[in-house]
Amino acid sequence: MTRSTLLILVALLLCAQHARAIPAFARKYDMSCNVCHAPVPSLKPFGNEFAANGYQLQDQEPPRFTRVTGDDHLLLMRELPLAIRFDGYARYQPGNMPETDMQWVYILKILSSGQIARDVSYFLYFLFNERGEVAGVEDAFLAFNNIGGIPLDATIGQYQVADPIFKRELRPTFDDYAIYTIRPGKTKADLAYDRGLMLSYSLPTGTDLLLSVLNGDGIRAADASRNFDSDPYKNFFFRVGQQMDSTIACGVLGYVGKERDADQINDFTMLGADAKVALGPFDLGLQYVYRNDKNPSFLPPERPRSSRGAASRSSSSRPIATGATGSSRCSTTTSAPMRRS
């Protein structure tokens, strides 16, 4: 059904930007937020470089923001950097029930980010309110930069698998991007939040190599044994990205893993490509992901119908999304339902 939706976004940000940007950075370096963001919430190349460098400017750290402790390995901040993000909406949908809706407060979160040592930083936020419910901690990680004096970085904690492709929290749309959150059948792995370790290395050619080792369970609560991972397997996400020039970047990605549920196994593979093109004030993002699941419903093998029969199990093979950032389409060849987080 075609419907028109009018969204009026009112965002009161004590952090004047969206995800992963807080006013402490602007105060610390005496810079406008527009140095990294234009238009909000989009990151400029300088902003991407700042975030990739662990939220620090090389050799430009102002000493007034840290205390002298006598420990050369410790950067003790004088103040804990905090920010609050507040989003509210008034929504009008002709022909729907209800036609009008006051979605206030829609999002309320507290953010903090800073350095704890040279080339070591942290980032976290807590969602006090998301669509009327307490969502808890989402992003929460430590970042280590220039390990061993080489362009090798590591991130450990909770983060979004899709961050190297496109930072999902920076989306300007009201609806989420299904390409990152969709999951066939009862599978748990997607390209949204997960717990893991991410390694990235930059080559002199401008090529970025990235590998993530992930639980594959999202950021669900621990079980009775205090384990976050529900099976003995780990999943692996990799991406090779290339900055072609100041306006064009592209990459290829893969995600392979195995899941277990009720003693049944599902092997899955994702393959894809992405590109970003800057056209003056416009940014065009193109992404394609193909996913194949061997047993997305975790069904047991069927018994042979005759002595010459062969056991079979359900399988899924599909392009889960394609097209410009912000739009997606799905096609399926299995009866397993599609779920979004």
TAGI-V502640 format. One line per field, one symbol per residue. ss: DSSP state (a for helix, b for strand, c for the rest). psi: psi as a letter, one per 20 degrees, with the letter a starting at -180 (. if undefined). A space follows every 10 residues. Layout:
ss->???
psi->???
//
This chain:
ss->ccccbbbbbb bbbccccccc ccaaaaaaac ccaaacbccc ccbcaaaaaa aacccccccc ccaaabbccc cccccbbccc ccbbbbbbbb bbbccccccb bbbbbbbbbb bbbbbbbccb bbbbbbbbbb ccbccbbbbb bbbbccaaac cbbbbbbbbb aaaacccaaa cccccccaaa abbbcccccc ccbbbbbbbb bbccccbbbb bbbbcccccc cccccccccc ccccbbbbbb bbbccccbbb bbbbbbbbbb bccbbbbbbb bbbbbbbbbc cbbbbbbbbb bbbccccccc cccccccccc cccccbbbbb bbbbcccccc cccccccbbb c
psi->ppqppppopo ooohojrbqk pqihggggjl qqhihhpoqp jpprhhgghg ghjklqppkk opiiiqqoii oiipnoqhqo oqqpppqqqp ppnpjroqhq pomopgpoqp qqqaqirpjp rqpqqpohpo kjqohbpepo rqppqlpjjr lpqqppbprp highgpohij piqgqrohhh iqpqcjqhpa jcqrpapppq ppqiijpppp pppqgjjblr qqahjkphpi rjqqqppqqo qpogaiipqr rqrqoqrqqp pljqqppqpp qrqqqpponc iqppppqppp ppphmhjlqq pqqphrijrp qrqqrpoqoh qqaqpiqqqq qqkqipqpqq .
//
